[in-house]
């Protein structure tokens, strides 16, 4: 049995775009029969997160480089955070890798 991964969706305020991305990702995971704990948060909360994967927009990439994150946390950056195909293409391989 695979352990349940935790995935955080991060945006500037932790409200609009991260929640929208989380909802699209939830649909993608459900269609693939994958179960994960999904959360959304503001980028300012990132340093204290205990998670397996962080998903965020590419425009936040430089901000993440300023944080001293756990090396085990995998970062996934999206060009279009509400594109199911991009979420599937970028997030699913990371989930599969972590579960094996």
N, C-alpha and C positions, 0 to 999 in steps of 0.2 A: 504494500500500500504506500503510495506516495504521500509525503507529508504535505500539508496545506501551506502553500507559499503566501507570504504577505506582500502585496503590491501597493505602493503609495503613488498617487497621481498628484503632481506638484504644479502649482501655478503661483502667480504673484500674490494673490490674496487668499488662496485656498478655497475659493467659492465657485466662481463661474466656470472657467475653462477646465479646471481640474475635475470638477464634478461631471461636466459634459464628456470629457475623455473617459472617466471612470465608467459612465453609463454605456458608452459605445464598447469599451473593452469588456464589460460584463456580458453584453450580447455576443461578442466574438467568442469569449470563453465558454459561454453556455452552449453555443452551437457546436463547439469542439468537445463538449463533455468535460471541460476542465473546471476545477473548483479552486478558488483562491480567496483569500481575505483581501478585499479591496477597500482602500481608504483614500481620502483626499486631504490635502493640507497645504498651507502657505509655504512658500520657499524659505521664509525665515525660521520655520520649524525643522528644516532639514537636518541641521547638525545633531539633533537628539534622536533622530528616528532609528528604530530597530525594525528593519525590514529586509526582505530579500531583493526586491526590485523597486527602483524609482523610475516612473515614467513622467516625462515632462516635454515641453516644447523646446525646439532647437535654440530659440532665442534666450533660453535660460542657461545654456551650456556653460558659458563663461562664469556665471555665478556659482555653479556647482563646483567648479575647479578651485574656488576659494575656501571651500569647506573641507575639513579633515574628516572624511567619511570612512567608515569601516570598509576595508578592501574587499570584503565579501559582498557588499551591496553592488548589484548590477544596475547600470544606468541605461535607460532606453530613451533616446531623444526622437521626437516626431516632428516632421515638417508640418503636417496637418493633423492636429490632435483629435479630430472627430472623423477621420477617415478609417473605416473598418478594415480596409485592405492593408493600409500602412501599419495599423495596430497589429493585425494578424501577421504580416511579414516580419515585423521587427520584434514583437513581444513573444509570440509563440515559440520561436527557437530558443529564447532565453529561458522560458518556463520549462521547456522539454529538457534543456541541458541541466538545469538545477534539480529536476526531478529524477534524473538518471544517475 
